[in-house]
Amino acid sequence: SGSLDKTVRLWSVQNGEPGRTLSGHMGGVVSIAYSPQGDQIASGSLDKTVRLWSVQNGEPGRTLSGHTDYVVSIAYSPQEDQDQLASGSHDGTVRLWEAKTGACLRTLSGHMGGVWSVAYSPQGDLIASGGADTTVRLWSVQNGEPGHTLRGHMSVVSSVAYSPQGDLIASGSFDRTVRLWSVQNGEPGHTLSGHMGGVWSIAYSPQGDLIASGSFDHTVRLWDVASGQCQKVIQDFSGQVMGVAWKVSPEGNYLVTGCDDRLVREWQIIKEGNEYHARLCWRSMHTSLTVTDTSIQGVQDLSQVNQQLLKQRGAILSE
């Protein structure tokens, strides 16, 4: 998980226990991605750089510099032999990098505003990018040539994702909708409406039958791809849901969410009949005490220092 506290944190997917903390960025970390081999992490930051890290020991690798504004999206090519990653920036460009050397291979320009999201196709031959200009653009990885431009959103396209089969693209927008598109011809499919706030993040399930979307409205929605209908609303959040990701597991479907209440949560998604249920498996813990607007009664034998600390954090003490 990446945070505005400028760090990347690793967590156990089994029980939510914290692992390494990766420090080095000079600005908030707003995007992270694992390499296909799982041995490297890339992080994009408000400091305008991409940093590479070793998963095994947490040591920093190369720093990829060249963007002139925030780097808000990172994606690795799913093809291991490509050894490539893409970064999207508010400078309006997508950059392709060689993961091993850190060399910039190509700069893709065409958006009329910042790039908010990038994604590789499963075959690794195409890249989709979503931008502040309300469009989704497709690009050839081989030569950088632009393909279809997908128009229909009314606000920033904050997230893009290819289906596992590679035939569809989903895009989430601040206009509160998720839209589906044909990769082959760029034609629009279902528009998924229901969120009461902008959509921050979207992800296809490993089977490709569901899409999860996280929103400003403090919810995650699960959508049936075939029908475009909402199947489940998960509401156990106290802030905007900034990121969603599916965990591949033989034990079932699991969804991981990142929220601006500073908690990472894992959910088991269970289908019973025609209904979906979400069971909370674990959530990360705060590393600091937050007690704003909390009333603490019956206080006894609390030192003056601790009383002052609680008051500084917004607590109301009474004996």
N, C-alpha and C positions, 0 to 999 in steps of 0.2 A: 504494500500500500504506500502511496505517496501522499505527502501532506504539505500544507502551507507552512509547517514548522521547518521546512527545508530538508527533511529526511525521507528516506525510504525505509520501511520496516518490513521484516519478514515474519510470518506467523505460521504456526503449525496448523495444517488443514484438519488434523485429527481432533485437536482439542482447543485450538485458539490461543495456545501459549505463544508469547512473543519470542522471536529468535533474534537475529542480528539487526542492528540499526546502522544504515549506510549514510554517512554524513560527508558532505563536500560541496553540495550546491550552495550558491549564494542567494538563492531565491526559492520560493515555494516550488514543490514538486507536484506537477499537475497531471502527469501521465507516466505510466510504467508498462513494460512488457517483458516477458520471458522469451529467450531464444527458443527455437524449436527443439534444440537438444536439452534445454533446461539448465544449462551451465552458466548462462550469462543473463544479466538484467540490463535493460536500457531505461533510463529515466529522462524525461523532458521537464524543463524547469522555466520559471519566470526569469531566470538569469540568462535566458536566450541560448542555453547550451543543452546538448545531450551528453549524458555520462554513461559509461559502461562499467559494470561491476561483476566480479566473480561471485557466483552463488555459493561456491564451496567455502570460501574464506572471507567474503565480504570486501576484499581488496578492490580499490578503484582501478579501472583500466583507462582507456583513452577518453578524452573529452573532445566531443565533436562540436566545433565552432564554425559559424558561418551565417546562421540566422541573425537577423537584425531586430527581432522582437520575440515575445514569449514563444516558447516551444510547448504546445498544448496537447500534442498527440504523437504517439510512438507506435509503430507496428513492425514486427519482424516478418520477413517473407517466410511462409510455411515450408518452402522448399529448402532443405538443409544445404543442398549444393550451391544455392545462390549466395549464401552467407551475406545477406543484405537486410537492411532495415530502412524504414521511411520515417520522416518526421514532418509534422505539419505545424506551421507557425503563423502567428498573427502578422507576420510580415507579408502574408499573401502567397507564400510559396510552399511547395512540398520538396524536400530534399531526399535523395536516395544516397545511402552510405554503404560502404563495404564494412561489415562488422569487424573483420579481423584487423584491418589496417586503419580504420577510421577515415578513409579517403572519401570525399564527396564525389559520387559517380555522376549525378545529374541533378539539375534544379528544374522543377516543373512549375511554370508560371501560367496564369490564366484567370484565377479567381480575382474578383474586383474588391475583395476585402480579406480579412484574416481567414486562415484555414484553421478549423476547429477540430477536425477529425480525419484520420487516414486509416485505410484498411486494405490489405492484400486479398486478392481472390484466392481460393483454396489451391488453385494451380500455380499461383505465383506470377501469372503473366499480366495481370491487371492490378491497378490501384484505384480505389475510390477515395475521393476527398470531399468533405462537406465544409461549407464556408459561411462567412457572415453575409455573403451576397445572396443567400437563400438557395444556392444551387448545390447539387451533387455533380461532381465531374469525374469521368473515368479516363484513365491514362494507360498507355502501353508501357510496361516495365522495360521492355527491350530497347525501345528508341525514344521514349518520353512523349510520343505523339498523343494529342488529346483525342478521346473518343466521344461518347455521348455526354451531353450536358442535360441533367435531369432537373426540370423546373416544376414547381408546384407548391413548395413550402412558402409561407408568408413571413418567416423570420429566420434567424440564424440556424443553420444545420449543425447541430452540436455533436452528432454521433452517426457513424455509418458502419454497417456490418454486412458481409457477404453470408449467404446461407451456406451450410456445409457442402451442399451439392454445387454451389457456385452459379446457380441459374438466377438467383434473386439477390437484390440488395435491399436492406432496410435502412431507413434514415430517420433519426429523431431530431426534433426541432423545438426551438423556444416557442413555436406557434401552438404547442401542446399536443402535437400529433406525431405519430409514426407512420411513415409511408413505405410501401413496398413497390419495387421496380423490377422490370425485366432487364437482365444484363444484356441479352441478345439484341433487343431493339430499343431499350430505354423507355418502353411504355409503362405508365403507372398501373399499379394493381390496387390492392386494398389501402384505404386510409384508416388507421386505427385511432379512434377518438374516444376520449374518456377522461384523460388527465385534466386536472383543474389548474395546472401550472406547466411551465415549459418542461420539455424532456431533456434530461442531461445525458443519459447513457442508455444504450440498447445492446442486446446480445442474443444471438440465436442459441437455442439448446443444441447439444451435440447431435441429436437426431434430426434437427431442423424443423420440428413440428411446432415448437413454441418460440416466442420472442419475449424476453423480459425487458421492461423499460423502467428506468428510475427517473424521478421527477422532482421539480421544485415543490410539488404539493405534498411532500413527505410520504409518498407511497411508491411501491413497485407494482406494476401490473404485468400479468402473464396473458399473452395473446395467442390464440390459435391461428397459425399461419394460413391454413387452408380457407378458413371462413372469415378471418379478420375480427373475430369476436373475443372480447375480454373473458378470460376463464377464471381469474383470481386477482383480488386486490390485497396486497400485503401492506398493513398500516402501522406496524409496530416501530415507527421511527419518530424521532423528535427533531428532525431537521431535513434538509434537502438530500435526496439520494443521488450522489454524484457519480457512482460507478456500479455496474453490475457485471458479473462474470459467472459462467457455468463451470462447475468442476466435473471432469470426466471421471466416472467411477462405475465399476461393475455392480456396486451395491445399490445404485439408483441415481436419480437426478438430484444434484445439489447446486444451489445458487449462492454466490457470495456477493454481498453488498457493502459499499462504502458510503458513509453518510457524514454530513457536516456536523453531526453531533459527536464526531471523532471516534465513532465505533465501527468496527468491521464485524459483520454478522454472516453466519453461514446458515442456510435453510435447506431442509430436505423437502423436495417437491414431490408430493404423493398424489397419485390419481386413484380415486375410488369411484368406480362407475363412471359417470360423466362429470364428476366434480374433482377439482384440484384442491389440495390442502398444502399449507406451508408450515412445517414444524421447525422452530428455532433450535439449531443444534448447539451453537455457541456464539458468543460475542466477545470482542476484545474489551479490555478494561481501560478506563482512564488512567493516565499516569499522574494526574493531579486532581485535587479535590475541588469540586464545583458545587457551591451551596447557595447560589444567587436566589434571593427571595425565599429562603428556607427559614422557618421558625423553629428554634431549638429551645425547648422548655425544660425546666427542672435542672438547670445547670448548677453543679456543685463541684467544688475543689478543682476548678479549671484555672490554670495559671493565667496571669495577665497577658503573657506572650501569646498563648494559644487562643485566648479570647479575642485578642487584637487580630490574629491571623484569620479567624473565622469571620469577624466583622469586615475585614478587608475584602473577603470573598463574597460578601453580600448577605451573611446570615444575621438573623435577628435573635438575640439571646435574651432569655428571661429566667429568673429563678423560680 
